[in-house]
């Protein structure tokens, strides 16, 4: 079943220069994400933190390590979770859902 997702306000889901999803992120990284970013020249210890679930993007001053002046420094190479946002995995339900914190 294919389901289309529409914004309640009628605006596009993702706004240009909106970086709310990059603040206080808990984005899990796949091995592919980590390897892709390392190939860009970043050290694992600089952009990740270890959690019980695996590697996550590091926050610096409450925002993603790669967010600079409201723009992603690695946008073309960003993690899969960032590409899929505002779809997020809800481990408590074992389902993918729209993130209720996304205002768009």
C-alpha positions as a printed Julia matrix, in Angstrom:
104×3 Matrix{Float64}:
  0.0    0.0    0.0
  1.37   3.42  -0.97
  0.32   6.31   1.18
  0.87   9.94   0.34
  1.71  12.33   3.13
  0.29  15.83   3.01
  1.02  18.72   5.3
 -1.93  19.97   7.33
 -1.08  23.59   6.5
 -0.75  22.94   2.77
  2.91  23.97   2.85
  5.69  21.65   1.7
  6.78  19.3    4.46
 10.36  20.54   4.63
 11.04  24.26   4.65
 14.16  25.8    3.15
 16.6   26.74   5.91
 14.56  25.07   8.65
 16.95  23.31  10.99
 14.67  22.32  13.86
 15.25  18.64  13.1
 19.01  19.19  13.48
 18.71  20.41  17.06
 19.07  17.99  19.98
 19.19  15.19  17.42
 19.29  11.55  18.45
 19.94  10.35  14.9
 21.19   6.78  14.73
 23.82   6.13  12.09
 24.19   3.06   9.9
 27.61   1.58   9.12
 27.18   2.97   5.62
 26.51   6.46   7.04
 29.6    6.29   9.26
 31.86   5.07   6.44
 30.53   7.7    4.02
 31.26  10.5    6.5
 34.69   9.13   7.41
 35.57   9.16   3.69
 34.88  12.91   3.75
 37.77  13.26   6.22
 35.9   13.43   9.53
 37.11  11.41  12.52
 34.55   9.08  14.1
 35.11  10.59  17.55
 34.31  14.09  16.27
 30.85  13.46  14.77
 29.52  10.49  16.78
 28.61   9.38  20.27
 28.18   5.76  21.28
 24.8    4.65  22.64
 23.2    1.33  23.54
 21.63   1.3   20.06
 24.88   2.09  18.21
 26.48   5.26  16.85
 24.51   8.52  16.94
 25.24  11.95  15.54
 27.03  14.16  18.06
 25.36  17.34  19.29
 27.51  20.4   19.96
 25.86  23.3   21.78
 22.46  21.64  21.28
 22.73  21.08  17.52
 24.09  18.5   15.13
 27.86  18.6   14.73
 27.38  19.27  10.99
 24.92  22.16  11.33
 26.69  25.46  10.63
 24.77  28.71  10.06
 21.52  26.71   9.69
 23.01  24.6    6.89
 24.27  21.04   6.83
 28.0   20.87   6.01
 27.55  17.36   4.57
 24.08  17.71   3.02
 24.87  15.66  -0.11
 26.36  12.95   2.13
 23.98  13.21   5.11
 22.84  10.07   6.97
 19.86   8.05   5.79
 17.82   9.08   8.83
 18.26  12.73   7.88
 17.2   11.97   4.3
 14.01  10.26   5.48
 13.01  12.87   8.06
 10.23  13.68   9.13
  9.67   9.93   9.02
 11.13   8.39  12.18
 11.21   4.91  13.68
  9.23   4.53  16.9
 10.87   1.62  18.78
  8.07   1.48  21.36
  5.58   0.61  18.61
  7.97  -1.0   16.14
  6.64   1.31  13.42
  7.63   4.24  11.28
  5.68   7.43  11.92
  5.77  11.15  11.24
  7.73  13.05  13.88
  5.25  15.11  15.89
  7.98  17.66  16.66
  8.29  18.69  13.0
  6.21  21.87  12.58
  5.81  21.38   8.85
